Amino acid sequence: MSSERWVLQLCHGYDAPFDDVARQWRVLFDETDYRVMTVFLTGKANPDVESLVGSDKTLFWEYRSKDIKGLKRKQIRELRALHEEYKFEFAICHRYKPTFIACHLPQVQVYGVAHAYGVFQSFWRKVFTYRHQKKLTLFGVSNAIRDNIRSALPWFPSEKVLTQYNHIDINKYTREQLSRESSRKFLGLPEDKYIIGNVGRLHPDKDQATLLKAFSELKMPDSLLVVVGQGRLERSLKALAYELGVSERVLFLGRVENAWKYFKAFDVFALSSDNEPFGMVLLEAIAAGIPVLSTNGGGAAEIVDENRQFAIGDYRSLAKLIVEMRSAESDQASQKIQSRFTDDGAKCHFRHVLDR
């Protein structure tokens, strides 16, 4: 049996962004006497993920997603055996299924982290949280997600539903992001254009249709709209660009590995999402020193300055903001990443939770 103080981090899988999410929560225990074990329920063993997360011990259980449906008895037994050896003091669990599994560990406090809206809307999940409320503390990755949890679980103690923001290693981002010239060269973008950037899945939640409509309103013939990402709406968005008469000035680049490295290619970054749970991409853009614009709903509104927000679906207001950003060149890099969105700031915030 281990005599060290171990924290369990239980993750459904490591598909992006959850590989970096695991890293973000692991660093919260830097400079403490805790050791962190990260367990990925799904996904093949991956040394790159293990290196990124940086835990004291990383396990890949290599289950398939269908293996962790239902009552998850096998995974519970396996985790209990691990607990017998390491005696975890508490568990951090990303998404619902890991939270369900960890709550079956005896005498272990569980921190369940919600990364999306509606996690606790179903009847049986409400029942589960009611039964385990004494050992559960719930976190949202923004105040918007926190409030969504509180709304779904009105009887759950509000003081046990908290916010722990996503955050970035600001030194890594400023060190590894490429210059404007190098980024444009890599992405194949011209040097002499004013480029409006967007990065995200081509999905209804991201609402790139509003961005296309805003772009069509602009009287800026030297501008390009660059959309990085892939998804099921690619065909319909390209059709909309054609219908709006801007298809020749809209570039769909598809998926770009480590897209954050090339954000300096953009003159302005616009996020048109419908109630973004957090908006990690906004931190990446701000780290690149470019102005960011965002809808005023969800977690994104907690990152972006109020005067750079627009109402969901309001493409005319977005177009107006883009024009204002171009004319306010001296103000382009004024927005800074607040301390709560950096690794060091997040550590300080979380220490207060541990000291409660």
Secondary structure, DSSP 8 states (H G I E B T S, - for coil): ---SEEEEEEES--TTTHHHHHHHHHGGGTTSSEEEEEEEEES---HHHHHHH--SEEEEEEE-GGGGSTT-HHHHHHHHHHHHHH--SEEEEESHHHHHHHTTSTT-EEEEEE-STTTT-SHHHHHHHHHTTTTEEEEESSHHHHHHHHHH-TTS-GGGEEE----B-HHHHHHHS--HHHHHHHHT--TTSEEEEEES-SSGGG-HHHHHHHHHH---TTEEEEEEB--TTHHHHHHHHHHTT-GGGEEEEE--TTGGGGGGG-SEEEE--SSBS--HHHHHHHHTT--EEEESSBGGGGTS-GGGEE-TT-HHHHHHHHHHHHH-GGGTT-----GGGBHHHHHHHHHHHHT-
